[in-house]
Amino acid sequence: MTDTTTPRLIRLVDGRLAFDCPGCGMMHALNVDHPARPRWTWNGDLVRPTFSPSLLVTWEWGEERTKKVCHSFIRDGRIQFLGDCTHAQAGRTVDLPPHEDAAANPETEE
């Protein structure tokens, strides 16, 4: 059963929101409150967030500097991994997991 009360996001002090990505296993952060770019629109919901546009995270990994990609849409508390992802969740849509620190951090509540 999906938990519908625990926040999926935490607020960072610099105006970004962060979540734990179930695809690549890393935390991703999106700028929603700071005028710097890139910036995403957000529906204001910490439990069932929607962001626009898509989130594209790229990095190099290992000694050989292999290019890694995590590309997704986050809509209504679900994360849709696009086909260009280099992890096993590519092409799947899954629930955004509750953030383990969110329940303990009262500043995540609006």
VEXDREN-2710 file (C-alpha; in Angstrom, 1 decimal):
% VEXDREN-2710
k/r/px/py/pz
1/MET/0.0/0.0/0.0
2/THR/1.3/3.4/-0.9
3/ASP/2.0/5.9/1.9
4/THR/0.0/9.0/1.1
5/THR/1.1/11.2/4.1
6/THR/4.9/11.1/4.3
7/PRO/6.7/13.9/2.3
8/ARG/8.7/12.7/-0.7
9/LEU/10.9/15.9/-0.6
10/ILE/13.0/17.8/1.7
11/ARG/13.7/21.6/1.5
12/LEU/17.3/22.6/1.2
13/VAL/18.4/26.0/2.6
14/ASP/19.3/27.3/-0.9
15/GLY/15.7/27.2/-2.3
16/ARG/15.9/23.7/-3.8
17/LEU/13.8/20.7/-3.1
18/ALA/15.5/17.2/-3.0
19/PHE/14.4/13.6/-3.3
20/ASP/16.0/10.2/-3.2
21/CYS/16.0/8.8/-6.7
22/PRO/15.0/5.1/-6.8
23/GLY/16.6/4.7/-10.2
24/CYS/20.2/5.8/-9.8
25/GLY/20.2/5.7/-6.0
26/MET/21.4/9.3/-5.7
27/MET/19.7/12.4/-4.3
28/HIS/18.5/14.9/-6.9
29/ALA/17.7/18.6/-6.2
30/LEU/15.5/20.9/-8.1
31/ASN/15.6/24.7/-7.9
32/VAL/12.1/26.1/-7.3
33/ASP/12.6/29.2/-5.1
34/HIS/15.8/30.8/-6.3
35/PRO/15.9/33.1/-9.4
36/ALA/19.0/31.3/-10.7
37/ARG/18.6/28.8/-13.6
38/PRO/17.7/26.1/-14.2
39/ARG/14.5/26.5/-12.3
40/TRP/11.4/24.2/-12.2
41/THR/7.8/24.9/-11.6
42/TRP/6.3/22.9/-8.7
43/ASN/2.7/22.3/-7.6
44/GLY/3.6/23.0/-4.0
45/ASP/2.8/19.4/-2.8
46/LEU/5.5/17.7/-0.7
47/VAL/3.7/14.3/-0.8
48/ARG/2.5/14.2/-4.5
49/PRO/4.9/16.6/-6.2
50/THR/4.8/17.6/-9.8
51/PHE/7.7/19.4/-11.5
52/SER/8.1/20.8/-14.9
53/PRO/10.1/20.5/-17.2
54/SER/11.8/17.1/-17.0
55/LEU/14.9/16.5/-14.8
56/LEU/18.0/15.5/-16.6
57/VAL/21.0/14.5/-14.4
58/THR/24.3/13.4/-16.1
59/TRP/27.6/12.5/-14.6
60/GLU/30.7/10.4/-15.3
61/TRP/31.4/7.3/-13.3
62/GLY/34.5/5.2/-12.5
63/GLU/38.0/5.3/-13.7
64/GLU/36.9/5.1/-17.3
65/ARG/34.6/8.1/-16.8
66/THR/31.5/6.2/-18.2
67/LYS/28.6/8.6/-18.9
68/LYS/25.6/8.0/-16.7
69/VAL/22.1/9.5/-17.3
70/CYS/19.0/9.8/-15.1
71/HIS/16.2/11.5/-17.0
72/SER/12.7/11.7/-15.7
73/PHE/9.4/13.4/-15.3
74/ILE/7.9/13.8/-11.8
75/ARG/4.2/14.0/-11.8
76/ASP/1.7/13.5/-9.0
77/GLY/4.2/11.8/-6.8
78/ARG/5.4/9.4/-9.4
79/ILE/8.6/9.4/-11.3
80/GLN/8.6/8.4/-15.0
81/PHE/12.1/7.3/-16.0
82/LEU/12.7/8.0/-19.7
83/GLY/14.4/5.6/-22.1
84/ASP/17.7/7.4/-22.1
85/CYS/18.4/6.5/-18.5
86/THR/21.4/4.3/-18.0
87/HIS/20.0/2.5/-15.0
88/ALA/17.7/-0.4/-14.6
89/GLN/14.6/1.7/-14.1
90/ALA/14.7/3.2/-17.7
91/GLY/11.3/3.1/-19.2
92/ARG/9.5/2.5/-15.9
93/THR/7.2/4.6/-13.8
94/VAL/7.3/4.2/-10.0
95/ASP/6.2/6.0/-6.9
96/LEU/8.6/8.6/-5.5
97/PRO/9.7/7.0/-2.2
98/PRO/9.2/8.9/1.1
99/HIS/12.3/10.8/2.1
100/GLU/13.7/9.2/5.3
101/ASP/14.6/12.6/6.8
102/ALA/11.3/14.4/5.9
103/ALA/9.3/13.0/8.8
104/ALA/12.0/14.1/11.3
105/ASN/12.4/17.5/9.7
106/PRO/9.5/19.8/10.6
107/GLU/10.7/22.5/8.2
108/THR/9.7/20.2/5.3
109/GLU/6.0/20.8/6.2
110/GLU/4.2/23.8/4.7
END
